[in-house]
Amino acid sequence: MSGAEQPIRVLVVEDDPVAADAHVMYVGRVPGFAAVGKAHTGAEARRTLDRTPVDLLLLDLHLPDVHGLQLARSLRAAGHHTDVIAVTSARDLTVVREGVSLGVVQYVLKPFTFATLRDRLVRYAEFRGTAGEASGQDEVDRALATLRAPGPAALPKGLSGPTLERVTGALRGSDEGLTAAGVAETVGISRITARRYLEHLVDAGRAGRRPLYGQVGRPELVYRWVRESERGR
């Protein structure tokens, strides 16, 4: 970014203080973006927008005082034209469709890694940077395509999406972590298969592992889900 260019100003709207701090940190690590503040409620977000120039909202949809889409609707009615990247654990496609009409340019599903948010921000910056008159339909299509994330990465051979979701659910549901044997028993798969899925989660930065000492022979590994606020460090 040259000295004449201004960073894209982002307001983080997230009711969880730990997650809000993590999202502010994530935004600050992406060149061309600057977090100008954080708000934990819809009312706080409105007050911030009234006094601070903001280009983009990183908006949690489940706030304690208002749904994120209701907030976006009220902001549009008040004349705020800030773009929105919605952050949510909800997977209701009706909500996704409604958000499109309210300036939601991207959705990021929780939990997400720094790399996921960075990809969405970079794509938004590319889209925002398009200007001038399109020469034809192809150029319009290319401009809109910058907002679309690439297709999901293929899983390693022998791993399936549904089983990965069950392994992920088992791991996230355990505060103390689980061994491969524990995951195997919970999910209903073999211990060797469980370890393959767990190692895949470790490689993806979504799980960590540590040795379990105090037993005879080689120590067993305990796997623990890496919380959103711990990722990208």
Residue pairs with C-beta under 8 A, 6 or more apart in sequence:
1 7
1 31
1 32
5 32
7 32
7 33
7 34
8 32
8 33
8 34
8 55
8 56
8 121
8 124
8 125
8 128
9 34
9 36
9 52
9 53
9 54
9 55
9 56
10 27
10 33
10 34
10 35
10 36
10 54
10 55
10 56
10 57
10 58
11 35
11 36
11 37
11 38
11 39
11 45
11 48
11 49
11 52
11 54
11 56
11 57
11 58
11 82
12 20
12 23
12 24
12 27
12 35
12 37
12 38
12 39
12 58
13 38
13 39
13 40
13 42
13 45
13 57
13 58
13 59
13 60
13 63
13 68
13 71
14 20
14 23
14 38
14 39
14 40
14 58
14 60
14 87
15 40
15 41
15 60
15 62
15 63
15 64
16 60
17 40
18 229
19 60
19 228
19 229
20 38
20 40
21 38
21 229
22 228
22 229
22 231
22 232
23 35
23 38
23 58
23 87
23 117
24 35
24 38
25 232
26 114
26 117
26 118
26 232
27 33
27 34
27 35
27 58
27 117
27 121
28 34
28 35
29 114
29 118
29 232
30 117
30 118
30 121
30 122
32 125
33 121
33 125
36 52
36 53
36 54
37 48
37 52
39 45
39 47
39 48
40 63
40 64
41 63
41 64
41 65
41 66
42 63
42 65
42 66
42 68
42 70
42 71
43 65
43 66
45 57
45 59
45 71
46 71
46 74
46 75
46 78
48 54
49 75
49 80
49 82
54 82
55 82
55 83
55 128
56 82
56 83
56 84
56 85
56 124
57 72
57 82
57 83
57 84
57 85
58 85
58 87
59 68
59 71
59 72
59 84
59 85
59 86
59 87
60 68
60 87
60 88
61 67
61 68
61 69
61 86
61 87
61 88
61 90
61 95
62 68
62 88
62 89
62 90
63 71
66 74
68 86
68 88
69 86
69 95
69 98
69 99
69 102
69 104
72 84
72 99
72 102
72 103
72 104
73 102
75 82
76 102
76 103
81 103
82 103
83 103
83 105
83 124
83 128
84 99
84 102
84 103
84 104
84 105
85 104
85 105
85 106
85 107
85 108
85 120
85 121
85 124
86 99
86 104
86 106
86 107
86 108
87 108
87 110
87 112
88 95
88 107
88 108
88 109
88 110
89 109
89 110
89 111
91 109
96 104
96 107
99 107
105 124
105 127
105 147
106 120
106 123
106 124
106 147
106 149
108 116
108 117
108 120
110 228
111 206
111 227
111 228
111 231
112 228
113 204
113 205
113 206
113 231
113 232
114 231
114 232
115 205
115 232
119 149
119 150
120 149
123 146
123 147
123 148
123 149
124 147
126 146
127 143
127 144
127 146
127 147
130 143
130 146
134 140
134 143
155 161
155 164
155 200
156 196
156 200
158 196
159 196
159 197
159 200
163 187
163 189
163 193
163 197
164 197
164 200
164 201
166 187
167 183
167 187
167 189
167 194
167 197
167 198
167 201
168 201
168 206
168 225
170 178
170 182
170 183
170 186
170 187
171 177
171 178
171 183
171 198
171 201
171 207
171 223
171 224
171 225
172 225
174 182
174 224
174 225
176 222
176 224
177 210
177 222
177 223
177 224
177 225
178 186
178 222
178 223
178 224
179 212
179 220
179 221
179 222
179 223
180 191
180 192
180 194
180 195
180 198
180 220
180 221
180 223
181 191
181 194
181 220
183 189
183 194
183 197
183 198
183 223
184 190
184 191
184 193
184 194
187 194
189 197
198 207
198 209
198 223
201 207
201 223
202 208
202 209
202 223
205 226
205 231
206 225
206 226
206 231
207 223
207 224
207 225
207 226
208 223
208 224
208 226
209 221
209 222
209 223
209 224
210 221
210 222
210 224
211 219
211 220
211 221
211 222
212 219
212 220
212 221
212 222
213 219
